[in-house]
Amino acid sequence: MWKAAIEDAVAKTRVNMERFGDRFPHVSKDDQYLLNDNTDWTDGFWSGILWLCYEYTGEREFRDAAARTVESFRRRLERHISLDHHDIGFLYSLSSKAQWMIEKDEAAKTLTLQAADTLMRRWRPKTQILQAWGPEGDEQNGGRIIIDCLMNLPLLYWAYEQTGEKKYYDVALKHAEQSRRFLVRGDDSSYHTFYFDQETGEALKGGTHQGYANGSTWTRGQAWGIYGFALSSKYTNEPLFLETAIRLAKYFLERLPEDDVVYWDFDAPVTPETKRDSSASAIAACGILQILSQLPASHSDRSWLEAGANRSMKGLVQSYSTMSKPDAQGFIERGSYSVRGGNAPDDYMIWGDYYYLEALMRLEKGHKGYWYE
């Protein structure tokens, strides 16, 4: 099943390279990916798909297309185009850092370190966080973290490993600790976002930007937490981060619906019209597979977590993949960008496609993704 799904994704990517040219897919409308000129937070996922396809096939066309995206990211960084946010790790871990990991290209390494420096400019000492959105001092977003940022921290951990400069590690570790303390609730659910006073650093309140309600659990946010805390544990050897990832994973798996692919928010009322988020299931599967790579064989939760990851991936392949639609642009259907905001609530998501393929590559080939070396 995994091999057939990978080969379907590879075939679609081969066609998409011609469709997309030098532009980047984001979300879809009317089953067609909306393209941009490398100006969105999601553009690294297309690079990651191309690198995964290259590693699976060894075909030069995938490698060359992926390398062209890295050059695009070089120009983006030089011109500082749409980089006033914390998603620098999503952009550069899957583009230039992936190239460094695969080819040991020194220019790609240098670019990735420059990207890490760009992310470091989001650090706010008073609140001890990486500011999520907006310019420094922004009254609305200046004291705000979101759970998604846990997936940007690996860029900083990696920069520390490459340079020996502990400032990268210290910032990533402190942000992960703040995220664990303020985004994870006592019942192992999570806030999407949390606010701090920008001047005093005082913790103010949890809330949401994408979820059903401030006190609900947005499924993609829970998935970011699963994977992000597992990766922080991988880099720091901090057992509390791995324990947190496991707790979040249990919460996620215990709430899978009958077809094993989650709705967009665990607290949204379920009706025939309730939107799914296939991308959340794909991200969570990757995160659980990452947890499993760090657990000893004797761990009491290992077999249960492994079964859960397999259930999620089987649900995606059997019920949500486009394997029966060879002309489809996306790999999995029923992703949701922002149900709350009415933005692509039931469409292809390029990050959903990426994490779906990463999970398949983990299952079939033992690949570990591009988040750590």
Wavefront OBJ file of the C-alpha trace (Angstrom):
o trace
v 0.000 0.000 0.000
v 2.744 2.483 0.957
v 4.793 1.832 -2.180
v 1.799 2.277 -4.484
v 0.862 5.526 -2.721
v 4.417 6.883 -3.038
v 4.556 6.071 -6.723
v 1.218 7.781 -7.272
v 2.566 10.905 -5.542
v 5.759 10.782 -7.592
v 3.767 10.507 -10.828
v 1.608 13.476 -9.857
v 4.670 15.513 -8.901
v 6.255 14.827 -12.280
v 3.194 16.310 -13.989
v 2.928 19.144 -11.460
v 6.478 20.282 -12.231
v 5.289 21.124 -15.735
v 2.062 22.681 -14.460
v 3.684 24.865 -11.837
v 6.887 25.913 -13.620
v 8.883 28.176 -11.324
v 5.881 29.036 -9.149
v 4.869 27.494 -5.831
v 1.583 25.744 -4.892
v -0.267 26.799 -1.749
v -3.907 25.586 -1.451
v -6.404 24.676 -4.131
v -9.568 26.128 -5.559
v -11.811 24.040 -7.829
v -9.209 21.245 -7.623
v -6.473 23.506 -9.053
v -3.542 24.562 -6.907
v -3.256 28.332 -6.425
v 0.293 29.399 -7.285
v 2.533 32.185 -6.000
v 6.009 33.549 -6.754
v 7.582 32.288 -3.527
v 5.828 34.743 -1.259
v 3.904 32.457 1.113
v 4.799 30.591 4.324
v 3.992 27.258 2.669
v 6.426 27.352 -0.249
v 9.066 25.133 1.329
v 6.705 22.167 1.226
v 6.890 22.034 -2.573
v 10.682 21.955 -2.295
v 10.423 19.134 0.239
v 8.186 17.104 -2.060
v 10.679 17.501 -4.902
v 13.605 16.410 -2.716
v 11.652 13.375 -1.454
v 10.782 12.402 -5.035
v 14.435 12.735 -5.994
v 15.560 10.536 -3.117
v 12.923 7.936 -3.983
v 13.599 7.790 -7.721
v 17.134 9.083 -8.172
v 15.829 10.953 -11.218
v 17.728 14.088 -12.114
v 14.639 16.053 -13.133
v 13.407 16.062 -9.546
v 16.808 17.086 -8.223
v 17.152 19.949 -10.691
v 13.631 21.225 -9.971
v 14.339 21.101 -6.221
v 17.640 22.950 -6.687
v 15.865 25.671 -8.672
v 13.538 26.237 -5.730
v 16.588 26.677 -3.481
v 17.824 29.431 -5.779
v 14.404 31.038 -5.497
v 14.697 30.895 -1.714
v 18.140 32.489 -1.957
v 16.656 35.439 -3.834
v 13.783 35.618 -1.355
v 16.167 35.893 1.584
v 18.417 38.427 -0.140
v 15.405 40.657 -0.837
v 13.685 39.835 2.465
v 10.419 39.012 0.706
v 7.556 38.073 3.058
v 9.807 36.957 5.906
v 8.384 39.006 8.784
v 7.007 35.928 10.525
v 8.273 32.864 12.354
v 7.790 30.303 9.565
v 11.371 30.569 8.339
v 11.961 26.949 9.390
v 9.134 25.683 7.196
v 10.669 27.565 4.271
v 14.359 26.717 4.609
v 14.436 23.331 6.374
v 12.737 21.703 3.395
v 14.619 23.621 0.693
v 18.228 24.611 1.349
v 18.738 22.453 4.460
v 17.384 19.442 2.583
v 19.890 20.137 -0.190
v 22.685 20.338 2.370
v 21.608 17.042 3.923
v 21.436 15.245 0.567
v 24.338 16.805 -1.330
v 26.479 18.559 1.319
v 26.291 21.679 -0.816
v 28.178 24.407 1.052
v 26.195 27.246 -0.518
v 22.979 25.593 0.668
v 24.422 25.301 4.171
v 25.378 28.978 4.188
v 21.917 29.979 3.004
v 20.284 27.879 5.718
v 22.432 29.497 8.408
v 21.440 32.918 7.074
v 17.813 31.810 7.347
v 18.420 30.784 10.960
v 19.757 34.280 11.643
v 16.581 35.711 10.119
v 14.471 33.590 12.462
v 16.593 34.700 15.422
v 15.464 38.269 14.781
v 12.010 37.129 15.937
v 13.349 36.538 19.481
v 11.778 38.746 22.135
v 13.782 38.648 25.412
v 11.048 40.166 27.583
v 8.547 37.433 26.777
v 11.158 34.715 26.095
v 9.457 33.722 22.840
v 9.894 33.886 19.099
v 7.222 36.347 17.978
v 4.786 34.626 15.643
v 3.546 37.358 13.353
v 4.047 40.995 12.469
v 6.896 43.441 13.043
v 8.587 43.954 16.393
v 6.420 46.027 18.714
v 3.214 45.132 16.925
v 0.490 45.662 19.507
v -1.727 42.790 18.392
v 0.813 40.075 17.634
v 4.011 41.162 19.351
v 3.460 39.063 22.458
v 2.009 36.042 20.725
v 3.208 32.495 20.119
v 1.444 29.778 18.151
v 1.946 26.051 18.403
v 2.978 25.796 14.732
v 6.316 27.435 15.621
v 7.561 24.230 17.231
v 8.263 23.012 13.678
v 10.473 26.043 13.025
v 12.744 25.364 16.006
v 14.716 22.544 14.300
v 16.307 25.193 12.060
v 17.826 26.808 15.156
v 18.900 23.553 16.786
v 20.582 22.597 13.505
v 22.334 25.976 13.298
v 23.785 25.369 16.761
v 25.075 21.949 15.703
v 26.684 23.425 12.596
v 28.274 26.488 14.193
v 28.676 25.684 17.878
v 27.050 29.039 18.661
v 24.841 28.320 21.642
v 22.575 31.316 21.097
v 20.579 29.294 18.546
v 20.088 26.377 20.937
v 19.214 28.594 23.888
v 16.477 30.440 21.980
v 14.964 27.239 20.560
v 15.023 25.528 23.952
v 13.439 28.465 25.788
v 10.690 28.807 23.158
v 9.966 25.062 23.400
v 9.772 25.333 27.198
v 7.400 28.297 26.969
v 5.284 26.375 24.466
v 5.117 23.354 26.734
v 4.195 25.464 29.744
v 1.548 27.670 28.129
v 0.191 25.908 25.031
v -0.300 22.404 26.452
v -3.312 22.056 28.745
v -3.630 19.761 31.715
v -5.816 17.292 29.815
v -3.164 16.973 27.057
v -5.086 19.110 24.578
v -3.538 22.333 23.281
v -4.145 25.982 22.646
v -3.400 27.203 19.153
v -1.970 30.471 20.445
v -0.989 32.208 23.659
v -0.586 35.899 24.506
v 2.009 37.613 26.711
v 2.378 41.209 27.828
v 5.123 42.598 25.580
v 6.628 44.844 28.237
v 6.448 42.714 31.382
v 6.453 39.208 29.875
v 3.378 38.331 31.950
v 1.339 35.388 30.634
v -2.095 36.679 29.646
v -4.367 34.150 27.970
v -4.671 31.246 25.589
v -6.739 31.508 22.452
v -7.084 30.454 18.856
v -6.650 31.879 15.394
v -7.659 28.818 13.390
v -9.680 26.662 15.768
v -13.372 26.392 16.601
v -13.128 28.389 19.856
v -10.501 29.718 22.232
v -10.883 26.698 24.482
v -11.170 24.091 21.724
v -8.436 21.890 20.266
v -7.620 22.634 16.654
v -6.500 19.306 15.235
v -3.675 20.653 13.092
v -2.340 22.543 16.092
v -2.349 19.320 18.115
v -0.472 17.641 15.266
v 2.148 20.415 15.153
v 2.627 19.852 18.866
v 3.097 16.104 18.500
v 5.782 16.462 15.864
v 7.354 19.632 17.224
v 7.870 18.398 20.778
v 9.244 15.094 19.477
v 11.818 17.013 17.428
v 12.788 19.241 20.360
v 13.329 16.064 22.365
v 15.465 14.632 19.554
v 17.740 17.685 19.561
v 17.909 18.320 23.316
v 17.487 14.841 24.862
v 14.981 16.470 27.205
v 12.624 13.668 28.322
v 9.804 16.099 29.197
v 9.484 17.070 25.529
v 9.142 13.445 24.456
v 6.654 12.787 27.253
v 4.637 15.798 26.070
v 4.680 14.585 22.462
v 3.375 11.194 23.594
v 0.612 12.791 25.668
v -0.505 14.922 22.726
v -0.381 11.887 20.429
v -2.573 9.865 22.768
v -5.118 12.659 22.899
v -5.131 12.804 19.094
v -5.427 9.042 18.506
v -8.087 8.542 21.155
v -10.331 10.908 19.195
v -10.012 9.476 15.700
v -13.381 9.132 13.953
v -14.532 5.918 12.287
v -12.488 6.407 9.125
v -9.390 7.416 11.143
v -8.965 10.876 9.571
v -9.701 13.785 11.886
v -12.159 16.640 11.655
v -10.716 20.157 11.654
v -11.248 20.691 15.398
v -11.799 18.081 18.094
v -14.507 20.233 19.679
v -16.420 21.260 16.552
v -19.946 19.782 16.444
v -19.949 16.815 14.069
v -22.576 16.921 11.347
v -22.515 15.672 7.750
v -21.149 19.124 6.810
v -18.289 19.233 9.323
v -14.954 19.738 7.578
v -12.065 17.326 7.899
v -8.397 18.168 7.943
v -6.489 15.407 6.211
v -3.319 17.483 6.591
v -3.614 17.257 10.389
v -3.725 13.463 10.178
v -0.662 13.430 7.905
v 1.337 15.711 10.224
v 0.349 13.688 13.291
v 1.369 10.449 11.572
v 4.826 11.893 10.881
v 5.075 13.072 14.462
v 4.104 9.694 15.888
v 6.576 7.938 13.605
v 9.213 10.357 14.898
v 8.259 9.485 18.483
v 8.573 5.790 17.656
v 12.091 6.334 16.305
v 13.053 7.660 19.743
v 11.285 5.066 21.932
v 12.914 1.875 23.171
v 11.336 -1.360 21.976
v 10.146 -2.090 25.505
v 8.226 1.173 25.976
v 4.689 0.526 27.170
v 3.089 2.868 24.616
v 5.079 1.747 21.605
v 2.741 -0.813 20.036
v -0.337 1.338 20.616
v 1.271 4.399 19.027
v 2.531 2.353 16.101
v -0.945 0.973 15.482
v -2.354 4.490 15.631
v 0.094 5.845 13.058
v -0.712 2.959 10.740
v -4.455 3.489 11.197
v -4.097 7.158 10.310
v -2.045 6.465 7.200
v -4.315 3.656 6.030
v -7.275 5.977 6.483
v -5.597 8.617 4.340
v -4.504 6.219 1.595
v -7.746 4.261 1.405
v -10.319 7.038 1.799
v -8.696 10.408 1.106
v -5.901 9.857 -1.409
v -6.284 10.696 -5.104
v -4.785 7.393 -6.237
v -7.928 6.703 -8.272
v -7.668 10.161 -9.885
v -4.477 10.233 -11.976
v -5.124 13.789 -13.189
v -5.507 15.228 -9.677
v -2.965 17.836 -8.629
v -3.004 17.002 -4.917
v -2.165 13.733 -3.164
v -4.911 13.826 -0.515
v -8.323 15.478 -0.442
v -10.314 17.144 2.357
v -7.596 19.329 3.814
v -8.623 22.556 5.510
v -6.582 25.739 5.691
v -8.921 27.927 7.731
v -12.457 26.690 8.327
v -12.939 29.512 10.797
v -11.884 32.086 8.203
v -13.551 30.418 5.223
v -10.211 30.083 3.430
v -9.814 26.777 1.531
v -11.892 24.800 4.071
v -12.065 21.605 1.961
v -9.234 21.443 -0.555
v -5.705 20.292 -1.334
v -3.049 21.675 1.015
v 0.586 21.561 -0.128
v 1.723 20.873 3.449
v -0.762 18.010 3.666
v 0.761 16.547 0.504
v 4.277 16.977 1.890
v 3.638 15.321 5.254
v 1.633 12.541 3.610
v 4.620 11.752 1.370
v 7.091 12.084 4.247
v 5.066 9.630 6.334
v 4.888 7.196 3.420
v 8.651 7.470 2.928
v 9.180 6.827 6.623
v 7.005 3.729 6.486
v 8.349 2.328 3.225
v 11.966 3.496 3.179
v 12.855 4.413 6.760
v 13.342 8.031 5.672
v 13.421 10.553 8.519
v 12.411 13.773 6.793
v 14.530 16.919 6.651
v 14.051 18.299 10.136
v 17.289 16.905 11.611
v 20.481 15.322 10.321
l 1 2 3 4 5 6 7 8 9 10 11 12 13 14 15 16 17 18 19 20 21 22 23 24 25 26 27 28 29 30 31 32 33 34 35 36 37 38 39 40 41 42 43 44 45 46 47 48 49 50 51 52 53 54 55 56 57 58 59 60 61 62 63 64 65 66 67 68 69 70 71 72 73 74 75 76 77 78 79 80 81 82 83 84 85 86 87 88 89 90 91 92 93 94 95 96 97 98 99 100 101 102 103 104 105 106 107 108 109 110 111 112 113 114 115 116 117 118 119 120 121 122 123 124 125 126 127 128 129 130 131 132 133 134 135 136 137 138 139 140 141 142 143 144 145 146 147 148 149 150 151 152 153 154 155 156 157 158 159 160 161 162 163 164 165 166 167 168 169 170 171 172 173 174 175 176 177 178 179 180 181 182 183 184 185 186 187 188 189 190 191 192 193 194 195 196 197 198 199 200 201 202 203 204 205 206 207 208 209 210 211 212 213 214 215 216 217 218 219 220 221 222 223 224 225 226 227 228 229 230 231 232 233 234 235 236 237 238 239 240 241 242 243 244 245 246 247 248 249 250 251 252 253 254 255 256 257 258 259 260 261 262 263 264 265 266 267 268 269 270 271 272 273 274 275 276 277 278 279 280 281 282 283 284 285 286 287 288 289 290 291 292 293 294 295 296 297 298 299 300 301 302 303 304 305 306 307 308 309 310 311 312 313 314 315 316 317 318 319 320 321 322 323 324 325 326 327 328 329 330 331 332 333 334 335 336 337 338 339 340 341 342 343 344 345 346 347 348 349 350 351 352 353 354 355 356 357 358 359 360 361 362 363 364 365 366 367 368 369 370 371 372 373
